[in-house]
Amino acid sequence: MKTSKRNLVLCLIPTVALIFIFLSCSKKSDPVAPVEETSIEMKVTFAPIEVKSTDGKVNLLYSVQTEDFETNGYKLKDFQVLNSANNGMLCSIKDTLTYLLITKENISAEYYPLREYSNFRMSVGLVLDPSQVPQKIKHKLILVKDGKEETFEGAETTVSQQQPSVISAPLKGERFIAGNSTTILNNIHPAFQMKYKGMTRVPERFCVDWNKIDDAGNFFTGDYQLCENWYVYGEKVYAVADGQVVSVKDGMPDQSPVFTQPIPTTLFDGEGNSIVIHINGGYVVYGHLIPNSITVKPGQIVKDGDVIGKVGNSGDSDAPHLHFGLHTDFPYYISEGLPYYINTLEKTGSTGKMFSPYIKLVMPETHMNELVENWGVYNFK
């Protein structure tokens, strides 16, 4: 009996010792708290498409959206666009004079009381030589919090080489000038980042404001405040492809005198007297037409080249011009702006910006299936 008790005690000693050691270690070692890693999501909301323009450049217009990092105490230091293949810098915020890179828009809401803007949708616009176009693009977001700089990478995307829709010209005649087209300085269209019912879009990404000049480069003759003195005013507007009319707005007066814009407009009537036609590839919008000049009705089938109205100065317009664009959806403020090529055009020169001297080419250039360049001058047959 004594021997059995002694053996039992000897067996229990190692067990008790192990328990003691475990408890001692548990008391001495506090649990290690997990390290919280900050993650800022970036996503491409409109992918870059390789778009060729008549100046021999390739235009990449696309959008990257991030979450609201400012609510977490971060401040934006830089947003960079990189070539995925070699990490080469394509642009950053400081390159605004070379590229169009918009992170925040503070456009006056005077004429758009219902429009909101997204703070964290980056509209990237690159104008590159064909040899510079990358196969893939990635992005780097550099933020600062409590004096510490943090870098986040992501939103890698492939540059699409899908050919844009090919259409005919919306006007016919000589010396039509393309304002606010392609991604270089003095272009307002990609700046309009619209947020409507929680959705942020860039509906005017590839839109053009068409005007007309004389051989000396003048936009008007006589008193510029009279709409009818502008060469583009009253020009016939044409269907650019076969399609069906889905919307017509008419009856709004022209803004007069020119450059005064006394008639307030909103998000819903900014295009003034307008026509929307559904074609193969999207919805084309013609804006700022002369009141009662529209010759089509909703539901009507139109053919490429049909006359559908005349250029005016109605809606959100301070001077006569034709606003034209291709969109993914209707109405335009819930759409993304799409690229398009004009099938045949004759480039005669350019001005560089509005009211600058008209620099003529020695010989007109014929271009096919390309996007018009900013402030390029063209003849359309």
SULMOWO-V674856 format. One record per pair of residues at least 6 apart in sequence whose C-alpha atoms are under 6 Angstrom apart, sorted by the first residue. I is the first residue (numbers start at 0). J is the second residue. If there is no record, write none. Layout:
i->(I:I)
j->(J:J)
//
This chain:
i->(40:41:41:41:42:42:42:43:43:43:44:44:45:45:46:47:47:47:47:48:48:48:49:49:49:50:50:51:51:52:52:52:52:53:53:56:56:57:57:57:58:58:59:59:60:60:61:61:62:62:62:63:63:64:64:65:73:73:73:74:74:75:76:76:77:77:78:78:78:78:79:79:79:79:80:80:80:81:81:81:81:81:81:82:82:83:83:83:98:98:99:100:100:101:101:102:103:110:110:110:111:111:115:116:116:124:134:134:135:135:135:136:136:137:137:138:138:138:139:139:140:140:141:141:142:142:163:163:164:165:165:165:165:166:166:166:166:167:167:167:168:169:169:169:170:170:171:171:172:172:173:174:174:174:174:174:175:175:175:175:176:176:176:176:176:176:177:177:177:177:177:178:178:178:178:179:179:179:180:180:180:181:181:188:188:189:189:191:192:192:193:193:200:201:202:202:202:203:204:205:205:206:206:207:207:208:208:209:209:210:210:211:211:212:216:218:219:219:219:220:224:224:232:232:232:233:233:234:234:235:235:236:236:236:236:237:237:237:237:238:238:238:239:240:241:241:241:242:242:242:242:243:243:243:243:243:244:244:244:244:244:245:245:245:245:246:246:246:247:247:248:248:249:249:250:251:252:252:253:253:254:254:254:257:257:258:258:260:269:269:270:270:270:271:271:271:272:272:273:273:274:274:275:275:276:276:281:281:282:282:283:283:284:284:285:285:286:286:287:287:287:287:288:288:288:289:289:289:292:292:293:293:294:294:295:310:311:312:312:325:326:326:326:326:327:327:328:340:340:340:341:341:342:342:343:343:344:344:344:345:345:345:345:346:346:346:346:347:347:347:347:347:348:348:348:348:349:349:349:349:349:350:350:350:350:351:352)
j->(65:64:65:154:63:64:154:62:63:154:62:63:61:62:61:59:60:61:158:59:158:159:59:159:160:57:58:57:369:369:370:371:372:371:372:127:128:126:127:129:125:126:124:125:123:124:122:123:121:122:123:120:121:119:120:119:142:143:144:142:143:142:141:142:92:141:91:92:139:140:90:91:138:139:89:90:138:87:88:89:136:137:138:133:136:135:136:137:124:125:124:122:123:121:122:121:118:263:264:265:265:266:194:193:194:182:157:158:156:157:158:155:156:154:155:152:153:154:151:152:150:151:149:150:148:149:338:339:339:339:340:341:342:239:240:341:342:239:341:342:239:236:237:239:236:237:379:380:378:379:378:211:212:376:377:378:210:211:376:377:209:210:211:374:375:376:208:209:373:374:375:207:208:373:374:186:207:373:207:372:373:372:373:203:204:203:204:201:200:201:199:200:335:335:334:335:336:336:336:336:338:323:324:322:323:321:322:320:321:231:320:230:231:218:357:229:228:229:230:228:256:257:310:311:319:309:310:309:310:308:309:306:307:308:309:304:305:306:307:303:304:305:303:303:301:302:303:277:278:300:301:276:277:299:300:301:275:276:297:298:299:275:276:297:298:274:275:297:273:274:272:273:272:290:290:290:290:313:312:313:260:312:313:317:318:317:318:317:314:315:286:287:314:287:313:314:287:288:285:286:284:285:283:284:282:283:326:327:325:326:324:325:323:324:322:323:321:322:311:312:313:314:309:310:311:309:310:311:308:309:307:308:307:308:307:321:319:318:319:337:334:335:336:337:334:335:334:368:369:370:368:369:367:368:366:367:365:366:379:364:365:377:378:363:364:376:377:359:360:363:376:377:358:359:360:376:357:358:374:375:376:356:357:358:374:374:374)
//
